[in-house]
């Protein structure tokens, strides 16, 4: 557990080297250190994101299932430090497409902003539901 926490904090520090970074919308075509760190961050934050999306989607939007979130359907939009250079209170904004969990069909699109600090403390600061997708009808 301590090793995972250390990796998590290290990845946050490395990803947020600058005061504010706006992530390019271009899809990566090859592996890189930055991409691996971003993927590690997505792996670690997915349970928090899924929990928050579940409380929004179920049963308000989906009544038959809870939404599933996979790291490759999470796009990091922006990172910034809230308390100055080398401060460890970070704000991360994501766009997420939760899926049905079975056939990986997207059910919606959301923008979520989290505040992350040492501890680790992970707090959902803002959730904007952008779109609900219509599910294909079963035959």
N, C-alpha and C positions, 0 to 999 in steps of 0.2 A: 504494500500500500504506500509506504514511504517512497519507494522507487518510482511508482506511478505519479505521485504528487510532485516529486522532483522533476520528472520529465515534463509534466504538465506546465509547471512554473517556468522551466527553462524554455519550453517551446513558446510560451507567451512572451517572454523577454526577447527571444530572437525574432519573433514575428513583428513585434512592435518596437523595433530599433529606432524608428523615427517618431516624432511627435504625432503626426497624422499620416497615414498611408491610405490612399484610395486604390483599391485593387482593380486592375485592368479587367475589362469584360471579355477580353480575348481568351479563348480556351487554350490551355497549354498543349503543346505538341510533343514535349519531351520531359522527362523527369528532371527535377532539380532539388537542391537542398530546401529552397523556399516551399516548393510544392509538397515535399515530404513533411515538413513542419506543419503546413496548413492541413494536410490530411490527418496528421496526428492530432491536431487540435479538433478537427471535425469528429474523429473517433471518440475523443474524450467528452465533447460537449453534446453528442447525439442523445444520450439518455435524458439530459436536462431539457433539450429542445423537444424531444418526443413527449415528455411528461407535460410540458406547457401546451403543446399543440393538442394533446389528447384532451386536456381540460377545456380547450376552446371548441374543438370539433365535435366531441362526443358529449351528449347526444344532440347538440344544436344543429350540426350539419350532417353528421353520419350517425345513424341509429343502429346499423347492423354490425359495425366493426369500429375499432379504434384505429386512427391513422398510424402508419409506420413512417419512420424517417430513416433514410440511408445517407451516409456521408457524401456520396456522389451527387445527391440532390440538394446539397447545401452550398450556397455560393457566398463567400466572404465579400461583403460590399465595402466596409470601411472599418478601420481600427484607429483608436486614438487613446492617448494617455489623458486622464482627467486631472492629474495632479502634477503636471510638469515633467521636465526631463528626468528620466530614470525613476519616475513615480510608478508604483505598482498597482494603481487602480486604473483598469483598462476598460474601454468600452468597445464592443464588437457588434457590428450590424451584419445580419445575414439575410439573404433571400432563400426561402426554403419551399420545396414542393413536396408536401407529404403525399404518401401513396396509400393504396388499399392494403398493402402488406402481402398480398397473395400473388397477384400478377404484376405488381409494381406499377400500377396505373396511377398517374398523378390525380389527386382529388382536389387540389387547390394550390394557391400560392400565397405565401406570407412573408412579411418583413419583420424580423425580430431583432431587438437590441438588448444585449446583456452587459451588465457591469460585472467584471471579474476582478477580484483582489486576492491577496494572500490569505491562506487559510485552508483550502481555497473557499472563497465565497462567490457564488454565482447567482446573480439576481436578474430576473427578467425586468428590464426597465420600460420597454415598449413593445407592443405587438400590434401590427396592422395587418388585417386580413385583406389581401389584395384581390383575390379572385377565387371563386368556387367553380371547379370544373364539373361538367355533367358526366356521370359515369355511363359507360356503354350498357345498354340493357341486355340482360341475360336471355338467351334463346332457349 
